Amino acid sequence: MVNKENQFLSIFESLAEHAPIIAKSNFRTRSKKLKKVERALMSYRMALKEALYQDFKKTDAEVDLTEIY
């Protein structure tokens, strides 16, 4: 089993290595990537709300205002 800390560190390092490539991409490419992130957030919206309520007692409205939108 992979240690969670090592897993997150590996993901972070991978993203950091890829950042210069993303920075050189054009608006359309970045926009497409952001839309994919938005779709992912929306597809997990209810799960995120439940998790943030469990961890921080955030209400649905607070999650929508501060984390989702």
N, C-alpha and C positions, 0 to 999 in steps of 0.2 A: 504494500500500500504506500502511495506517495504521501509524504508529509505535506500538510496543507501550506505551511509557511514556504517550503521549497517550491510548491506548485505555484503559489502567487508570485514568488520572486522570479520564477522562470517566465511566467506570463508577462510580468512587468518588464523584464529584460528584453523579451521579444518585441514588445510594443515600443520600447525605447530605441531599439535598433532600427525599427521600421519608420519611426517618426520623421527622419529627414526625407524619406521617399514620399511620404504623405504630404509633407510641407511643400514639395516641388510639384505636386499634382495640381490639376486645374480645378476650377470652381465646380464644374459638372461632376467630376469624379468624387470630390469631397462631399458634394450635395447628396449624391447617391448613397455614399457610406453613412451619412447622417440620417438619411431616411430609413436605412436598414436598422440603425440603432433605435430610431423612434418606433418602428414597427415592433422591434423586440421588447422595448419598454411597455408598449401598449398591450402586447400579448401576455406579458407577465404582470400587468397592472394589479390585478386582484391579489396575486401571491405577494407582490411587493407591499401592498397595503397591509395584508395580514402579518407579514414579517415585521414591518415597522411598528405595527401596533403591539405585537408581542414583545419586541425589544425595547421600544421607546414610548409606548402608549400614545403614538401619534394617531390622530383621528384621520378618517378618509379624506376629509377636506384639506387637512394640513399636509398630508402626503401628496395630494394632487397639486397643491400650491407650491410646495417647497422641493419636492423630489421629482415629480413627473413632468409638470408643465413649467 
